[in-house]
Structures are given as structure tokens and as C-alpha cells.
């Protein structure tokens, strides 16, 4: 269960998914402070994606999508100049229900009041998930013009495969996948997106990777 309030780390094109690993380089002063505080507390950071049009407001409080994913800092390296290299592991999705801005008091970064979002449980080995993975592997193999066995090692867990591919999509597509209810629905939505990309490629002759 997530705490009722967590720090927010908004980025324009990065999404964190439950159970996924995300490496980040932290260089802005406000987010270095956020990492330092998180390491002294519960090691939690709320990853959220910035809405389009964030650029003029980046130094203030640009709008973010209300659904994000909390990450646990599994590893942190503090560099001599104060920057950090950290690794986040996705825990739970959340919805922002309120926010305490960075300008209130001495807080350098944004804090959000949140409510956890439970996802549909992963039914490993279920016929639906097995079939969805097979379809996803076939699409990737077709895109790479290789066989499925050559393209994707069978020992890659379902969630790792889905989330690695998702990171190459457009920001709005990543957000849509994040908001899907559970791994099966996320995989099915990813398949639909990739099939649309292939149809675009066939009609235009141009390969669009992201």
C-alpha cells in the first residue's frame, strides 16, 4: 500500500510501469533534493508524465496526467557533483487527488496526495496471456523480418517484454498503456497499437518506430 502523499517526478516522455525497472539520471537541483529526501524516507518517487504544452511552464508547475506509477529506489549512486544515477522499480499505479506545490514552504519539488489504483492480477500461464504474448512475438518478428524464436528469448518474463516495447512508443501511447487495467489488457492494447503501425507502414511505405 502506498502512503497518502509522495513526491512527484514529472517527465515529458518517460513512463514507469508496475514491476518494470527504470534507470534515471538526476541532475536538476530540485530533483536531487527529492532523491535525497526519498532515500532518507521510504525511497518512493511518483513518476508522472507531463501533458502536451508543458515547455513554457517547466520551471513552475506544468500540468501532468493524473495517473502515474510509484517507483521504489532500488539503487542510487551519488556523483561527486551532487547528481544521481538511480534505478526505480515500479510498484503501484496511483491517481493524483491533490497537490502541494513546490513554492509552499521550503519544498523544492511537488508533493501529491494520491490514491492507489489496484491492477487486475497477473494470471501467468493463462490461455489469454499466452495467446497475447504469442501474437506480440509474431508482430515483433514480422517487424524485424525474423522468426519469433530468433527475435525474442523465451525466458523473458511477459511484463519485461511488454514494458520494454512500450518504452519505444509515443508519450500519449505510453500513458494509455499505463492506464490499462493489468498486464493482459496492456499487452492487448500494445498489440493493437503495433498492428496500426504496421498498417500505416504498408500504406505509406515508411517505417515509424516511435
HUQUICOR-V404230 format. One record per residue. N is the residue number from 1. RES is the residue in one letter. PSI is psi in degrees with one decimal (* if undefined). Layout:
n->{N:N}
res->{RES:RES}
psi->{PSI:PSI}
//
This chain:
n->{1:2:3:4:5:6:7:8:9:10:11:12:13:14:15:16:17:18:19:20:21:22:23:24:25:26:27:28:29:30:31:32:33:34:35:36:37:38:39:40:41:42:43:44:45:46:47:48:49:50:51:52:53:54:55:56:57:58:59:60:61:62:63:64:65:66:67:68:69:70:71:72:73:74:75:76:77:78:79:80:81:82:83:84:85:86:87:88:89:90:91:92:93:94:95:96:97:98:99:100:101:102:103:104:105:106:107:108:109:110:111:112:113:114:115:116:117:118:119:120:121:122:123:124:125:126:127:128:129:130:131:132:133:134:135:136:137:138:139:140:141:142:143:144:145:146:147:148:149:150:151:152:153:154:155:156:157:158:159:160:161:162:163:164:165:166:167:168:169:170:171:172:173:174:175:176:177:178:179:180:181:182:183:184:185:186:187:188:189:190:191:192:193:194:195:196:197:198:199:200:201:202:203:204:205:206:207:208:209:210}
res->{X:X:X:X:X:X:X:X:X:X:X:X:X:X:X:X:X:X:X:X:X:X:X:X:X:X:X:X:X:X:X:X:X:X:X:X:X:X:X:X:X:X:X:X:X:X:X:X:X:X:X:X:X:X:X:X:X:X:X:X:X:X:X:X:X:X:X:X:X:X:X:X:X:X:X:X:X:X:X:X:X:X:X:X:X:X:X:X:X:X:X:X:X:X:X:X:X:X:X:X:X:X:X:X:X:X:X:X:X:X:X:X:X:X:X:X:X:X:X:X:X:X:X:X:X:X:X:X:X:X:X:X:X:X:X:X:X:X:X:X:X:X:X:X:X:X:X:X:X:X:X:X:X:X:X:X:X:X:X:X:X:X:X:X:X:X:X:X:X:X:X:X:X:X:X:X:X:X:X:X:X:X:X:X:X:X:X:X:X:X:X:X:X:X:X:X:X:X:X:X:X:X:X:X:X:X:X:X:X:X}
psi->{132.3:153.4:163.7:-16.0:134.1:156.3:148.8:137.1:93.6:133.2:155.1:-26.2:19.1:129.6:140.5:133.1:151.8:133.6:-4.9:155.5:139.0:112.6:139.5:143.5:119.5:117.1:-26.1:143.9:-42.7:-34.1:-23.4:-41.9:-38.8:-44.7:-43.0:-45.2:-40.0:-40.6:-29.8:-8.9:-117.3:6.2:29.5:140.2:135.8:109.6:126.5:157.2:137.2:141.7:155.2:143.7:14.0:-21.1:-47.9:-17.6:10.2:-38.6:-8.3:-115.0:74.8:155.8:143.9:161.1:144.5:-17.7:126.5:-168.0:131.1:137.5:143.5:129.5:105.4:-24.7:140.7:128.4:119.3:122.6:160.1:-29.8:7.1:-10.1:164.7:145.4:120.7:161.9:126.6:140.5:123.3:133.4:-81.7:150.8:156.7:163.9:132.5:126.8:-10.1:165.6:142.3:111.6:162.9:-21.1:-7.9:120.1:-141.2:9.9:126.0:-17.4:170.6:140.5:138.9:138.6:131.1:164.1:137.4:149.3:113.1:136.7:155.8:136.2:151.2:120.4:82.2:133.5:0.4:147.1:-38.5:-43.0:-38.4:-43.5:-40.5:-41.7:-41.4:-44.6:-39.1:-43.6:-39.6:-39.7:-44.3:-43.2:-41.2:-39.4:-38.7:-5.4:44.7:169.7:158.1:-38.1:-32.0:-25.8:-40.4:117.7:137.6:-18.0:0.6:122.3:152.2:-47.4:-35.6:-43.4:-47.8:-45.0:-32.9:-44.1:-40.5:-31.7:-13.7:4.2:175.3:153.5:-46.4:-32.7:-39.3:-44.0:-41.5:-40.4:-39.9:-39.3:-6.4:148.0:86.9:168.8:-40.9:-50.1:-35.3:-41.9:-43.0:-40.1:-37.1:-42.1:-44.1:-41.7:-44.3:-37.0:-38.2:-41.1:-41.0:-36.7:-38.9:-42.2:-42.8:-33.1:-29.3:-21.2:5.0:132.7:122.5:114.7:-27.8:*}
//
